[in-house]
Amino acid sequence: MRYIVLSALLIALNLLYSAYAIKFSREYVQKTMELKKASERNLLLKVRYANLINYTKAKKWSVERGFVPVDWERVGFVD
């Protein structure tokens, strides 16, 4: 009789742990999907901003307007 009660207790504990593991894995999958969506959105925004700003066009525009880069050898600190 003792072994039957012990085995029923172990089965009940196993069912509780299985339910917990399933719940935990669902939450993990949900958070992983949220992270994937957020990273996709971040990459799309990054591409969009890169296209709007477009460093090469800005550099070409500034050189056409007479921009002269800083010569760091001529820069000094005031004592």
BAVO-386105 format. One record per residue: residue in one letter; x, y, z of N, C-alpha, C, O in turn. Coordinates in steps of 0.1 Angstrom, whole numbers. Example, Ala and Ser with C-alpha at 12.3 -4.5 7.8 and 13.67 -1.06 7.14 Angstrom:
<pt type="A" n_u="132" n_v="-57" n_w="78" ca_u="123" ca_v="-45" ca_w="78" c_u="132" c_v="-33" c_w="78" o_u="142" o_v="-33" o_w="85"/>
<pt type="S" n_u="128" n_v="-22" n_w="71" ca_u="137" ca_v="-11" ca_w="71" c_u="129" c_v="0" c_w="79" o_u="134" o_v="11" o_w="80"/>
***
This chain:
<pt type="M" n_u="8" n_v="-12" n_w="0" ca_u="0" ca_v="0" ca_w="0" c_u="9" c_v="13" c_w="0" o_u="5" o_v="23" o_w="-6"/>
<pt type="R" n_u="20" n_v="12" n_w="7" ca_u="29" ca_v="23" ca_w="8" c_u="34" c_v="27" c_w="-6" o_u="35" o_v="39" o_w="-9"/>
<pt type="Y" n_u="38" n_v="17" n_w="-14" ca_u="43" ca_v="19" ca_w="-27" c_u="33" c_v="25" c_w="-37" o_u="37" o_v="33" o_w="-46"/>
<pt type="I" n_u="21" n_v="22" n_w="-35" ca_u="10" ca_v="27" ca_w="-44" c_u="8" c_v="42" c_w="-41" o_u="7" o_v="50" o_w="-50"/>
<pt type="V" n_u="8" n_v="46" n_w="-28" ca_u="7" ca_v="60" ca_w="-24" c_u="19" c_v="68" c_w="-29" o_u="18" o_v="79" o_w="-33"/>
<pt type="L" n_u="31" n_v="62" n_w="-27" ca_u="44" ca_v="69" ca_w="-31" c_u="44" c_v="71" c_w="-46" o_u="47" o_v="81" o_w="-51"/>
<pt type="S" n_u="40" n_v="60" n_w="-54" ca_u="39" ca_v="62" ca_w="-68" c_u="29" c_v="72" c_w="-73" o_u="31" o_v="80" o_w="-82"/>
<pt type="A" n_u="17" n_v="73" n_w="-66" ca_u="7" ca_v="83" ca_w="-69" c_u="12" c_v="97" c_w="-66" o_u="10" o_v="106" o_w="-74"/>
<pt type="L" n_u="20" n_v="98" n_w="-55" ca_u="25" ca_v="111" ca_w="-52" c_u="36" c_v="115" c_w="-62" o_u="36" o_v="127" o_w="-66"/>
<pt type="L" n_u="44" n_v="106" n_w="-66" ca_u="54" ca_v="109" ca_w="-77" c_u="48" c_v="113" c_w="-90" o_u="53" o_v="122" o_w="-97"/>
<pt type="I" n_u="37" n_v="106" n_w="-94" ca_u="30" ca_v="109" ca_w="-106" c_u="24" c_v="123" c_w="-105" o_u="25" o_v="131" o_w="-115"/>
<pt type="A" n_u="18" n_v="127" n_w="-93" ca_u="12" ca_v="140" ca_w="-92" c_u="23" c_v="151" c_w="-92" o_u="21" o_v="161" o_w="-99"/>
<pt type="L" n_u="35" n_v="148" n_w="-86" ca_u="46" ca_v="158" ca_w="-87" c_u="51" c_v="159" c_w="-101" o_u="54" o_v="170" o_w="-105"/>
<pt type="N" n_u="52" n_v="148" n_w="-108" ca_u="56" ca_v="149" ca_w="-122" c_u="46" c_v="157" c_w="-130" o_u="51" o_v="164" o_w="-139"/>
<pt type="L" n_u="33" n_v="155" n_w="-128" ca_u="23" ca_v="163" ca_w="-136" c_u="24" c_v="178" c_w="-133" o_u="23" o_v="186" o_w="-142"/>
<pt type="L" n_u="27" n_v="181" n_w="-120" ca_u="28" ca_v="195" ca_w="-116" c_u="41" c_v="201" c_w="-123" o_u="40" o_v="212" o_w="-128"/>
<pt type="Y" n_u="52" n_v="194" n_w="-123" ca_u="64" ca_v="199" ca_w="-129" c_u="62" c_v="200" c_w="-144" o_u="67" o_v="209" o_w="-150"/>
<pt type="S" n_u="55" n_v="191" n_w="-150" ca_u="53" ca_v="191" ca_w="-165" c_u="45" c_v="203" c_w="-168" o_u="48" o_v="210" o_w="-178"/>
<pt type="A" n_u="34" n_v="206" n_w="-160" ca_u="26" ca_v="218" ca_w="-163" c_u="35" c_v="231" c_w="-161" o_u="33" o_v="240" o_w="-169"/>
<pt type="Y" n_u="43" n_v="231" n_w="-151" ca_u="52" ca_v="243" ca_w="-149" c_u="62" c_v="244" c_w="-161" o_u="64" o_v="255" o_w="-166"/>
<pt type="A" n_u="67" n_v="233" n_w="-166" ca_u="77" ca_v="233" ca_w="-177" c_u="70" c_v="238" c_w="-190" o_u="76" o_v="246" o_w="-198"/>
<pt type="I" n_u="58" n_v="234" n_w="-192" ca_u="51" ca_v="238" ca_w="-204" c_u="48" c_v="253" c_w="-203" o_u="49" o_v="260" o_w="-213"/>
<pt type="K" n_u="43" n_v="258" n_w="-192" ca_u="41" ca_v="272" ca_w="-190" c_u="53" c_v="280" c_w="-192" o_u="53" o_v="290" o_w="-199"/>
<pt type="F" n_u="64" n_v="276" n_w="-187" ca_u="77" ca_v="283" ca_w="-188" c_u="82" c_v="283" c_w="-203" o_u="86" o_v="293" o_w="-207"/>
<pt type="S" n_u="80" n_v="272" n_w="-210" ca_u="85" ca_v="271" ca_w="-224" c_u="76" c_v="280" c_w="-232" o_u="81" o_v="286" o_w="-242"/>
<pt type="R" n_u="63" n_v="281" n_w="-230" ca_u="54" ca_v="290" ca_w="-237" c_u="58" c_v="305" c_w="-235" o_u="59" o_v="312" o_w="-245"/>
<pt type="E" n_u="61" n_v="308" n_w="-223" ca_u="65" ca_v="322" ca_w="-220" c_u="79" c_v="325" c_w="-227" o_u="81" o_v="336" o_w="-232"/>
<pt type="Y" n_u="88" n_v="315" n_w="-227" ca_u="101" ca_v="317" ca_w="-234" c_u="99" c_v="319" c_w="-249" o_u="105" o_v="328" o_w="-255"/>
<pt type="V" n_u="90" n_v="311" n_w="-255" ca_u="87" ca_v="312" ca_w="-269" c_u="81" c_v="326" c_w="-272" o_u="85" o_v="332" o_w="-282"/>
<pt type="Q" n_u="72" n_v="330" n_w="-264" ca_u="65" ca_v="343" ca_w="-266" c_u="75" c_v="355" c_w="-265" o_u="75" o_v="364" o_w="-273"/>
<pt type="K" n_u="84" n_v="354" n_w="-255" ca_u="94" ca_v="365" ca_w="-253" c_u="104" c_v="364" c_w="-265" o_u="109" o_v="375" o_w="-269"/>
<pt type="T" n_u="107" n_v="353" n_w="-270" ca_u="116" ca_v="351" ca_w="-281" c_u="110" c_v="357" c_w="-294" o_u="117" o_v="364" o_w="-301"/>
<pt type="M" n_u="97" n_v="355" n_w="-296" ca_u="90" ca_v="361" ca_w="-307" c_u="90" c_v="376" c_w="-306" o_u="92" o_v="383" o_w="-316"/>
<pt type="E" n_u="87" n_v="381" n_w="-294" ca_u="87" ca_v="396" ca_w="-292" c_u="101" c_v="402" c_w="-295" o_u="102" o_v="412" o_w="-301"/>
<pt type="L" n_u="112" n_v="395" n_w="-291" ca_u="125" ca_v="400" ca_w="-293" c_u="128" c_v="400" c_w="-308" o_u="134" o_v="409" o_w="-314"/>
<pt type="K" n_u="124" n_v="389" n_w="-315" ca_u="126" ca_v="389" ca_w="-330" c_u="118" c_v="400" c_w="-337" o_u="124" o_v="406" o_w="-346"/>
<pt type="K" n_u="106" n_v="403" n_w="-333" ca_u="98" ca_v="413" ca_w="-339" c_u="105" c_v="427" c_w="-336" o_u="106" o_v="436" o_w="-345"/>
<pt type="A" n_u="110" n_v="429" n_w="-324" ca_u="116" ca_v="441" ca_w="-320" c_u="129" c_v="443" c_w="-328" o_u="132" o_v="454" o_w="-332"/>
<pt type="S" n_u="137" n_v="432" n_w="-330" ca_u="149" ca_v="434" ca_w="-337" c_u="147" c_v="436" c_w="-352" o_u="154" o_v="444" o_w="-358"/>
<pt type="E" n_u="136" n_v="430" n_w="-357" ca_u="133" ca_v="433" ca_w="-371" c_u="129" c_v="447" c_w="-373" o_u="133" o_v="454" o_w="-382"/>
<pt type="R" n_u="121" n_v="452" n_w="-364" ca_u="116" ca_v="466" ca_w="-364" c_u="128" c_v="476" c_w="-363" o_u="129" o_v="486" o_w="-370"/>
<pt type="N" n_u="137" n_v="472" n_w="-354" ca_u="149" ca_v="480" ca_w="-352" c_u="158" c_v="481" c_w="-365" o_u="163" o_v="491" o_w="-369"/>
<pt type="L" n_u="159" n_v="469" n_w="-371" ca_u="167" ca_v="469" ca_w="-384" c_u="161" c_v="477" c_w="-395" o_u="167" o_v="484" o_w="-402"/>
<pt type="L" n_u="147" n_v="476" n_w="-396" ca_u="140" ca_v="483" ca_w="-406" c_u="142" c_v="498" c_w="-404" o_u="144" o_v="506" o_w="-413"/>
<pt type="L" n_u="140" n_v="503" n_w="-391" ca_u="142" ca_v="517" ca_w="-388" c_u="156" c_v="521" c_w="-390" o_u="159" o_v="532" o_w="-395"/>
<pt type="K" n_u="166" n_v="513" n_w="-388" ca_u="180" ca_v="516" ca_w="-390" c_u="183" c_v="518" c_w="-405" o_u="189" o_v="528" o_w="-409"/>
<pt type="V" n_u="177" n_v="509" n_w="-413" ca_u="178" ca_v="511" ca_w="-428" c_u="171" c_v="523" c_w="-433" o_u="176" o_v="531" o_w="-441"/>
<pt type="R" n_u="159" n_v="526" n_w="-427" ca_u="152" ca_v="538" ca_w="-431" c_u="159" c_v="551" c_w="-428" o_u="160" o_v="560" o_w="-436"/>
<pt type="Y" n_u="165" n_v="551" n_w="-416" ca_u="173" ca_v="563" ca_w="-412" c_u="185" c_v="564" c_w="-420" o_u="190" o_v="575" o_w="-424"/>
<pt type="A" n_u="192" n_v="553" n_w="-423" ca_u="204" ca_v="554" ca_w="-431" c_u="201" c_v="559" c_w="-445" o_u="209" o_v="566" o_w="-450"/>
<pt type="N" n_u="189" n_v="555" n_w="-450" ca_u="186" ca_v="560" ca_w="-463" c_u="182" c_v="575" c_w="-463" o_u="185" o_v="582" o_w="-472"/>
<pt type="L" n_u="176" n_v="579" n_w="-452" ca_u="172" ca_v="593" ca_w="-451" c_u="184" c_v="602" c_w="-449" o_u="186" o_v="613" o_w="-455"/>
<pt type="I" n_u="193" n_v="598" n_w="-441" ca_u="205" ca_v="606" ca_w="-438" c_u="216" c_v="604" c_w="-449" o_u="221" o_v="614" o_w="-454"/>
<pt type="N" n_u="218" n_v="592" n_w="-453" ca_u="227" ca_v="589" ca_w="-464" c_u="240" c_v="596" c_w="-463" o_u="242" o_v="607" o_w="-469"/>
<pt type="Y" n_u="250" n_v="591" n_w="-456" ca_u="262" ca_v="597" ca_w="-453" c_u="270" c_v="601" c_w="-465" o_u="276" o_v="612" o_w="-466"/>
<pt type="T" n_u="270" n_v="593" n_w="-476" ca_u="277" ca_v="596" ca_w="-488" c_u="272" c_v="609" c_w="-495" o_u="279" o_v="617" o_w="-499"/>
<pt type="K" n_u="258" n_v="610" n_w="-495" ca_u="252" ca_v="622" ca_w="-501" c_u="256" c_v="634" c_w="-492" o_u="258" o_v="645" o_w="-498"/>
<pt type="A" n_u="255" n_v="633" n_w="-479" ca_u="258" ca_v="644" ca_w="-470" c_u="272" c_v="649" c_w="-472" o_u="275" o_v="661" o_w="-472"/>
<pt type="K" n_u="282" n_v="639" n_w="-473" ca_u="296" ca_v="642" ca_w="-475" c_u="298" c_v="649" c_w="-488" o_u="305" o_v="659" o_w="-489"/>
<pt type="K" n_u="292" n_v="644" n_w="-499" ca_u="293" ca_v="651" ca_w="-512" c_u="287" c_v="665" c_w="-512" o_u="293" o_v="674" o_w="-517"/>
<pt type="W" n_u="276" n_v="667" n_w="-505" ca_u="270" ca_v="680" ca_w="-504" c_u="278" c_v="690" c_w="-497" o_u="280" o_v="701" o_w="-501"/>
<pt type="S" n_u="284" n_v="685" n_w="-486" ca_u="293" ca_v="694" ca_w="-478" c_u="306" c_v="697" c_w="-485" o_u="311" o_v="709" o_w="-484"/>
<pt type="V" n_u="311" n_v="688" n_w="-492" ca_u="324" ca_v="691" ca_w="-500" c_u="320" c_v="701" c_w="-511" o_u="328" o_v="710" o_w="-514"/>
<pt type="E" n_u="309" n_v="700" n_w="-518" ca_u="305" ca_v="709" ca_w="-528" c_u="303" c_v="723" c_w="-522" o_u="305" o_v="733" o_w="-529"/>
<pt type="R" n_u="299" n_v="724" n_w="-510" ca_u="296" ca_v="737" ca_w="-503" c_u="309" c_v="743" c_w="-497" o_u="308" o_v="754" o_w="-492"/>
<pt type="G" n_u="320" n_v="736" n_w="-498" ca_u="333" ca_v="742" ca_w="-494" c_u="337" c_v="738" c_w="-480" o_u="345" o_v="745" o_w="-473"/>
<pt type="F" n_u="332" n_v="727" n_w="-475" ca_u="336" ca_v="722" ca_w="-462" c_u="351" c_v="717" c_w="-462" o_u="355" o_v="710" o_w="-471"/>
<pt type="V" n_u="358" n_v="722" n_w="-452" ca_u="372" ca_v="718" ca_w="-450" c_u="373" c_v="710" c_w="-437" o_u="370" o_v="715" o_w="-427"/>
<pt type="P" n_u="378" n_v="697" n_w="-438" ca_u="379" ca_v="689" ca_w="-426" c_u="390" c_v="695" c_w="-416" o_u="399" o_v="702" o_w="-421"/>
<pt type="V" n_u="388" n_v="692" n_w="-404" ca_u="397" ca_v="697" ca_w="-393" c_u="411" c_v="691" c_w="-395" o_u="412" o_v="678" o_w="-396"/>
<pt type="D" n_u="421" n_v="699" n_w="-394" ca_u="435" ca_v="693" ca_w="-394" c_u="439" c_v="692" c_w="-379" o_u="442" o_v="703" o_w="-373"/>
<pt type="W" n_u="439" n_v="681" n_w="-374" ca_u="442" ca_v="679" ca_w="-360" c_u="456" c_v="683" c_w="-355" o_u="458" o_v="685" o_w="-344"/>
<pt type="E" n_u="465" n_v="683" n_w="-365" ca_u="479" ca_v="688" ca_w="-361" c_u="479" c_v="703" c_w="-358" o_u="488" o_v="707" o_w="-351"/>
<pt type="R" n_u="470" n_v="710" n_w="-364" ca_u="469" ca_v="724" ca_w="-361" c_u="461" c_v="728" c_w="-349" o_u="461" o_v="740" o_w="-345"/>
<pt type="V" n_u="454" n_v="718" n_w="-343" ca_u="446" ca_v="721" ca_w="-332" c_u="454" c_v="721" c_w="-319" o_u="462" o_v="711" o_w="-318"/>
<pt type="G" n_u="453" n_v="730" n_w="-311" ca_u="461" ca_v="731" ca_w="-298" c_u="452" c_v="735" c_w="-287" o_u="441" o_v="740" o_w="-288"/>
<pt type="F" n_u="457" n_v="733" n_w="-275" ca_u="450" ca_v="737" ca_w="-263" c_u="455" c_v="750" c_w="-258" o_u="467" o_v="753" o_w="-259"/>
<pt type="V" n_u="446" n_v="758" n_w="-252" ca_u="450" ca_v="771" ca_w="-246" c_u="455" c_v="769" c_w="-232" o_u="448" o_v="762" o_w="-224"/>
<pt type="D" n_u="466" n_v="774" n_w="-229" ca_u="472" ca_v="772" ca_w="-216" c_u="466" c_v="782" c_w="-206" o_u="470" o_v="782" o_w="-194"/>
***
